[in-house]
Amino acid sequence: MPRKILFISKDNLTTNPRLLKELKLAINLGYEVDFIGFLSGNWSDEIDKGLIKNLKANFYYIPATKKPFLPWFMSSIIEKFARKIYPVTKNNLKFNAFAHSKRSVLIPKYTKLINEKYNLIIAHTLPALYPAFQLAKKQNIAFIFDIEDYHPGEKISFDAKNEKARREFLMRKILPKAAFVSYASPLIGKSSINLLKKQNAPPNLLINNCFSETEFQLKENNSDKLKFVWFSQNIAAGRGLELILPALEKFKDKIQLTLIGNLYNDFHTNSLIKYSDFIEILKPMPQKELNLKLAEFDVGLAIELVSADQNRDICLTNKIFAYAQSGLYILATDTLAQKQFIVEHQQTGTTCGQSTEAMQLQIEQLINNKNLIRKEKKQRFGYAKKLAWENESKKLVDIWNQLLTTKAT
């Protein structure tokens, strides 16, 4: 009888491509797969509909919007109440989880409706950690938690001091109970495991944010202008674009920039519109389509800023791997994680300082070396095959097999 795996996330598949890769892997390995996630009420829901049509799994989506009103209202009340009484419930796991996110309230209510028996639970995103732990304990099975971001180090806009403490508490208390923990960069792994006492650290391993090599193609670019690209789920303020746009403008007759993502109107009005003569904006697209599109460019921009939050300093995003696997030359800001990546994979690109002046100097060098960048694209494309998901996913296959075999015996 096939083994059954449940994936849980606070997001949908479009906004959690790391989970999507794992889910596809589990299906291809012959496991029965269920997914619990959320409808976001935005552009990503429509893309999700297209994704799940070709995936042999059961998908359960919880509305994150006010419709239906009652679940949203009740979970909001519980979240606010848990935050209100936090000073006297600091050591209560459930209240920490509910104060952290109303989605930690909604997920357990939904799992009760599914009434399935699983062999393994894999949780992505922090609001899924407590529900996964509780369900695994109830069913007496193992669970895995994936740390895509260092959550205590993210920018927190509300009740920041208490919220950081809640996130640290949840990780300290629950991660030691996990059968396995994966993480998305070496420094995220180090920071997360450092929260725990050494004797409490669960088995853990780096799983890079790379993609299948079949999602990329090699294309030559013969345009007069050096073509830059940047993508994210949202094109908005605080992502480093405010620094690099003035730097690129100095060379607007020699370059073109394409931005791919959901454009925030206020950012367009306040920041982008004055640079429109050298910028092209494309709407969000499924990850596979996006990865194929990247072949049309020369340079990929990985603009993370230490000033944003600690997590930005230590994360390795999807984009830096997508650029590398496309054969693009990477221009990355000198965060700790990105400096380490470029040192380990020197031919993939270079780093620059986190200022307009530093970026301008580096952009000028790239323009002067346009022909060499294009000439070496094929070499970079071939080199990056060793970063592909086909290689990285073998780590997960070994872990899953060990856990499922152990539990089966």
C-alpha positions as CSV (number, residue, x, y, z in Angstrom):
1,M,0.0,0.0,0.0
2,P,1.5,3.4,-1.0
3,R,2.8,5.6,1.8
4,K,0.8,8.8,2.3
5,I,2.4,12.2,2.9
6,L,0.7,15.4,4.0
7,F,2.2,18.8,3.1
8,I,1.1,21.9,5.0
9,S,1.8,25.6,4.3
10,K,0.4,29.0,5.2
11,D,0.7,29.8,1.4
12,N,-0.5,28.3,-1.9
13,L,1.8,26.5,-4.3
14,T,2.5,29.6,-6.4
15,T,3.9,31.6,-3.5
16,N,5.7,28.6,-2.1
17,P,7.7,27.1,-5.0
18,R,10.0,25.3,-2.6
19,L,7.1,23.2,-1.4
20,L,5.8,22.7,-4.9
21,K,9.1,21.1,-5.9
22,E,8.9,18.7,-3.0
23,L,5.2,17.9,-3.6
24,K,6.0,17.0,-7.3
25,L,8.9,14.9,-6.1
26,A,6.7,12.9,-3.7
27,I,4.1,12.3,-6.5
28,N,6.8,11.1,-8.9
29,L,8.1,8.7,-6.3
30,G,4.7,7.1,-6.1
31,Y,3.6,8.4,-2.7
32,E,0.0,9.4,-2.1
33,V,0.0,13.2,-1.5
34,D,-2.3,15.6,0.2
35,F,-1.7,19.4,0.5
36,I,-3.3,21.9,2.9
37,G,-2.6,25.5,2.0
38,F,-4.4,28.9,1.7
39,L,-6.2,30.8,-1.0
40,S,-4.6,34.3,-0.9
41,G,-7.4,36.2,-2.7
42,N,-4.9,37.7,-5.2
43,W,-3.2,37.0,-8.5
44,S,-1.5,33.8,-7.2
45,D,-4.8,31.9,-6.8
46,E,-5.4,31.8,-10.5
47,I,-1.9,30.5,-11.3
48,D,-2.5,27.8,-8.6
49,K,-5.6,26.6,-10.4
50,G,-3.4,25.9,-13.5
51,L,-0.7,24.2,-11.5
52,I,-2.9,21.6,-9.7
53,K,-4.6,20.5,-12.9
54,N,-1.7,18.3,-13.8
55,L,-0.7,17.1,-10.3
56,K,-2.0,13.8,-9.0
57,A,-2.7,14.8,-5.4
58,N,-5.6,16.0,-3.1
59,F,-5.6,19.7,-2.6
60,Y,-7.3,21.4,0.4
61,Y,-7.4,25.2,0.3
62,I,-8.4,27.3,3.3
63,P,-9.6,30.9,2.4
64,A,-7.3,33.5,3.9
65,T,-9.9,36.2,3.1
66,K,-13.0,37.4,4.9
67,K,-15.2,35.0,2.9
68,P,-16.5,32.9,4.4
69,F,-16.7,35.4,7.2
70,L,-17.2,33.3,10.3
71,P,-13.9,31.3,10.2
72,W,-11.9,34.4,9.4
73,F,-13.7,36.3,12.2
74,M,-13.2,33.6,14.8
75,S,-9.6,33.0,14.0
76,S,-8.9,36.8,14.1
77,I,-10.5,37.0,17.6
78,I,-8.5,34.1,18.8
79,E,-5.3,35.6,17.4
80,K,-6.0,39.0,19.1
81,F,-6.9,37.4,22.4
82,A,-3.8,35.2,22.4
83,R,-1.7,38.4,21.8
84,K,-3.5,40.3,24.5
85,I,-2.8,37.7,27.2
86,Y,0.7,36.9,25.9
87,P,2.4,38.3,29.0
88,V,0.9,35.5,31.1
89,T,1.0,32.7,28.5
90,K,4.7,33.1,27.3
91,N,5.4,29.5,28.1
92,N,2.2,28.0,26.5
93,L,2.9,26.5,23.1
94,K,-0.7,26.8,21.8
95,F,-1.1,30.4,22.8
96,N,2.3,31.3,21.3
97,A,1.3,29.6,18.0
98,F,-2.2,31.3,17.9
99,A,-0.7,34.7,18.8
100,H,1.9,34.3,16.0
101,S,-0.7,33.7,13.3
102,K,-4.4,33.1,12.8
103,R,-3.5,30.5,10.2
104,S,-2.1,28.3,13.0
105,V,-5.7,28.4,14.3
106,L,-7.3,27.6,11.0
107,I,-5.1,24.7,9.9
108,P,-5.9,22.3,12.9
109,K,-9.6,23.0,12.4
110,Y,-9.2,21.9,8.8
111,T,-7.1,18.8,9.5
112,K,-10.0,17.5,11.6
113,L,-12.3,17.6,8.6
114,I,-10.0,15.6,6.4
115,N,-9.8,12.6,8.7
116,E,-7.0,10.8,6.9
117,K,-4.2,8.7,8.3
118,Y,-0.7,9.7,7.1
119,N,2.7,8.2,7.2
120,L,4.7,11.5,7.2
121,I,3.9,15.2,7.6
122,I,6.0,17.9,5.9
123,A,5.5,21.5,7.1
124,H,6.6,24.6,5.3
125,T,6.3,28.1,6.8
126,L,6.2,28.9,10.6
127,P,2.3,29.0,11.0
128,A,2.3,25.4,9.8
129,L,4.8,24.2,12.5
130,Y,2.5,23.9,15.5
131,P,-0.4,22.3,13.5
132,A,2.1,19.8,12.0
133,F,3.6,18.9,15.4
134,Q,0.1,18.4,16.9
135,L,-1.2,16.2,14.1
136,A,2.0,14.2,14.0
137,K,1.7,13.6,17.8
138,K,-2.0,12.6,17.4
139,Q,-1.3,10.1,14.6
140,N,2.0,8.9,16.2
141,I,4.0,9.7,13.0
142,A,7.1,11.7,12.1
143,F,7.1,15.2,10.8
144,I,9.6,17.3,8.9
145,F,9.9,21.1,9.1
146,D,11.5,23.2,6.3
147,I,13.0,26.5,7.3
148,E,13.0,28.6,4.1
149,D,13.6,31.9,6.0
150,Y,15.0,32.7,9.5
151,H,11.7,33.8,10.9
152,P,12.9,35.5,14.1
153,G,15.2,37.6,12.0
154,E,12.5,38.8,9.5
155,K,11.2,42.4,9.7
156,I,8.2,42.4,12.0
157,S,5.8,45.3,11.7
158,F,3.5,44.6,14.7
159,D,4.4,43.9,18.4
160,A,7.9,43.2,17.2
161,K,9.6,42.4,20.5
162,N,7.0,39.9,21.6
163,E,6.5,38.4,18.1
164,K,10.2,37.7,17.8
165,A,10.1,36.0,21.2
166,R,7.1,33.9,20.1
167,R,8.9,32.8,16.9
168,E,12.0,31.8,18.9
169,F,9.9,30.0,21.5
170,L,8.0,28.0,18.8
171,M,11.2,26.9,17.1
172,R,13.0,26.1,20.4
173,K,10.1,24.0,21.7
174,I,9.0,22.2,18.5
175,L,12.1,21.8,16.3
176,P,13.7,19.2,18.7
177,K,10.5,17.1,18.2
178,A,10.9,17.0,14.4
179,A,12.3,13.9,12.8
180,F,14.2,16.1,10.4
181,V,14.7,19.8,9.7
182,S,15.7,21.2,6.3
183,Y,16.8,24.8,5.6
184,A,17.3,27.0,2.5
185,S,20.8,28.4,3.1
186,P,23.8,27.5,5.3
187,L,23.5,30.6,7.4
188,I,19.7,30.2,7.9
189,G,20.5,26.6,9.1
190,K,23.2,27.8,11.5
191,S,21.1,30.6,13.0
192,S,18.1,28.3,13.5
193,I,20.0,25.4,15.0
194,N,21.9,27.9,17.3
195,L,18.5,28.7,18.9
196,L,18.5,25.2,20.3
197,K,20.6,23.5,22.9
198,K,23.1,21.3,21.1
199,Q,21.7,18.1,22.6
200,N,18.2,19.1,21.4
201,A,19.1,19.7,17.7
202,P,17.3,17.4,15.4
203,P,18.9,15.8,12.3
204,N,19.2,18.7,9.8
205,L,20.4,19.4,6.2
206,L,20.7,22.1,3.6
207,I,18.3,21.9,0.7
208,N,19.1,24.6,-1.8
209,N,16.5,26.7,-3.6
210,C,17.4,25.3,-7.0
211,F,15.1,24.0,-9.8
212,S,14.9,21.2,-12.3
213,E,17.4,21.6,-15.1
214,T,14.5,20.8,-17.6
215,E,13.0,24.2,-16.7
216,F,15.9,26.2,-18.3
217,Q,17.0,26.8,-21.9
218,L,20.1,28.4,-23.4
219,K,19.6,31.4,-25.7
220,E,21.9,33.8,-27.3
221,N,21.3,37.5,-27.0
222,N,22.5,39.8,-29.8
223,S,20.8,43.0,-28.8
224,D,22.9,46.2,-28.6
225,K,21.8,46.7,-25.0
226,L,22.9,44.7,-22.0
227,K,19.7,43.1,-20.7
228,F,19.1,43.0,-16.9
229,V,16.3,41.1,-15.2
230,W,14.9,41.1,-11.6
231,F,11.9,39.1,-10.4
232,S,9.9,38.7,-7.3
233,Q,6.4,37.9,-6.2
234,N,5.8,41.6,-5.7
235,I,7.5,44.7,-7.3
236,A,7.4,47.0,-4.3
237,A,9.4,49.3,-2.1
238,G,12.1,48.1,0.2
239,R,13.5,45.5,-2.2
240,G,16.6,47.3,-3.3
241,L,15.2,48.7,-6.5
242,E,15.3,52.2,-5.2
243,L,19.1,51.9,-5.0
244,I,19.8,50.2,-8.3
245,L,17.4,52.2,-10.6
246,P,19.4,55.4,-10.3
247,A,22.6,53.5,-11.0
248,L,21.1,51.9,-14.1
249,E,19.7,55.2,-15.3
250,K,23.3,56.5,-15.8
251,F,23.6,54.0,-18.6
252,K,20.0,53.9,-19.9
253,D,21.2,54.1,-23.5
254,K,23.2,50.9,-23.1
255,I,20.9,48.8,-20.9
256,Q,17.4,47.5,-20.5
257,L,15.8,46.3,-17.3
258,T,12.9,43.9,-17.1
259,L,11.0,43.5,-13.8
260,I,8.7,40.5,-13.4
261,G,6.1,40.3,-10.6
262,N,3.0,41.8,-9.2
263,L,3.4,45.6,-9.4
264,Y,2.3,47.7,-6.5
265,N,0.6,50.9,-7.9
266,D,2.1,53.2,-5.3
267,F,5.6,52.0,-6.0
268,H,5.0,52.5,-9.8
269,T,3.7,56.0,-9.2
270,N,6.4,57.1,-6.6
271,S,9.5,55.3,-7.9
272,L,9.2,53.5,-11.2
273,I,7.5,55.8,-13.6
274,K,10.4,58.2,-13.9
275,Y,12.6,55.3,-15.2
276,S,10.0,54.0,-17.7
277,D,12.2,54.7,-20.7
278,F,14.5,51.8,-19.9
279,I,12.2,49.5,-17.9
280,E,9.9,46.7,-19.1
281,I,7.4,45.3,-16.6
282,L,5.9,41.8,-16.9
283,K,3.1,40.2,-14.8
284,P,3.8,37.3,-12.5
285,M,4.0,33.9,-14.2
286,P,4.3,30.3,-13.2
287,Q,7.8,29.4,-12.0
288,K,8.5,27.1,-15.0
289,E,7.4,29.7,-17.5
290,L,9.5,32.3,-15.6
291,N,12.6,30.1,-15.7
292,L,12.3,29.6,-19.4
293,K,11.9,33.4,-19.9
294,L,15.1,34.1,-18.0
295,A,17.1,32.8,-21.0
296,E,16.4,36.0,-22.9
297,F,18.6,38.1,-20.5
298,D,22.3,38.7,-19.8
299,V,22.5,39.7,-16.1
300,G,20.3,38.7,-13.2
301,L,20.0,41.1,-10.2
302,A,20.0,39.7,-6.7
303,I,19.6,42.8,-4.7
304,E,19.2,41.9,-1.0
305,L,19.8,44.5,1.6
306,V,21.2,44.0,5.2
307,S,19.2,47.1,6.2
308,A,15.9,45.3,5.5
309,D,16.3,42.6,8.2
310,Q,18.6,39.9,9.4
311,N,17.0,37.3,7.2
312,R,17.9,39.2,4.1
313,D,21.5,39.0,5.1
314,I,21.6,35.2,5.5
315,C,19.1,34.0,2.9
316,L,19.7,32.5,-0.6
317,T,16.6,33.2,-2.6
318,N,15.0,31.3,-5.5
319,K,16.2,34.0,-7.9
320,I,20.0,33.6,-7.4
321,F,19.6,29.9,-8.3
322,A,17.3,30.6,-11.2
323,Y,19.8,33.1,-12.6
324,A,22.7,30.7,-12.2
325,Q,20.8,27.8,-13.9
326,S,19.8,30.1,-16.8
327,G,23.4,30.9,-17.4
328,L,22.9,34.5,-16.6
329,Y,25.7,36.6,-15.0
330,I,24.7,37.4,-11.5
331,L,25.1,40.8,-9.9
332,A,24.5,40.2,-6.2
333,T,24.7,42.6,-3.3
334,D,27.3,41.7,-0.7
335,T,25.1,40.1,2.0
336,L,26.8,37.4,4.0
337,A,25.0,34.6,2.2
338,Q,25.4,35.9,-1.3
339,K,29.1,36.7,-0.8
340,Q,29.5,33.1,0.3
341,F,27.6,31.8,-2.7
342,I,29.7,33.8,-5.2
343,V,32.9,32.7,-3.5
344,E,31.8,29.1,-3.9
345,H,30.6,29.5,-7.5
346,Q,32.9,32.3,-8.7
347,Q,32.1,32.0,-12.4
348,T,28.4,32.6,-11.9
349,G,28.8,36.3,-11.2
350,T,30.1,39.0,-8.8
351,T,29.0,41.0,-5.8
352,C,28.7,44.8,-5.2
353,G,28.2,47.1,-2.2
354,Q,24.7,48.0,-1.1
355,S,24.7,51.6,-2.4
356,T,23.8,53.3,-5.6
357,E,27.5,54.4,-6.1
358,A,28.8,50.8,-5.6
359,M,26.2,49.4,-8.0
360,Q,27.0,52.0,-10.6
361,L,30.6,51.1,-10.7
362,Q,29.9,47.4,-11.1
363,I,27.2,48.0,-13.8
364,E,29.7,50.1,-15.8
365,Q,32.2,47.1,-15.7
366,L,29.4,44.7,-16.8
367,I,28.6,47.0,-19.8
368,N,32.3,47.2,-20.7
369,N,32.4,43.4,-20.6
370,K,29.1,42.7,-22.4
371,N,30.7,40.5,-25.1
372,L,32.6,38.4,-22.6
373,I,29.5,37.9,-20.5
374,R,27.6,36.7,-23.5
375,K,30.5,34.5,-24.7
376,E,30.7,32.7,-21.4
377,K,27.0,32.2,-21.0
378,K,27.1,28.6,-22.3
379,Q,29.9,27.7,-19.9
380,R,27.9,29.1,-17.0
381,F,24.8,27.3,-18.1
382,G,26.7,24.0,-18.2
383,Y,28.4,24.6,-14.8
384,A,25.1,25.3,-13.1
385,K,23.8,21.8,-14.0
386,K,25.4,20.6,-10.8
387,L,23.1,22.9,-8.8
388,A,20.0,21.4,-10.4
389,W,17.1,19.9,-8.4
390,E,17.8,16.5,-9.9
391,N,20.9,16.4,-7.7
392,E,19.6,18.3,-4.7
393,S,16.4,16.3,-4.4
394,K,18.4,13.1,-3.8
395,K,19.0,14.3,-0.3
396,L,15.2,14.5,0.4
397,V,14.6,11.1,-1.2
398,D,17.1,9.5,1.2
399,I,15.5,11.2,4.2
400,W,12.0,10.3,3.3
401,N,12.9,6.7,2.6
402,Q,14.6,6.4,5.9
403,L,11.7,7.9,7.9
404,L,9.0,5.9,6.0
405,T,10.9,2.7,6.2
406,T,11.7,3.1,9.8
407,K,8.1,3.8,10.7
408,A,6.9,1.0,8.5
409,T,9.0,-1.5,10.4
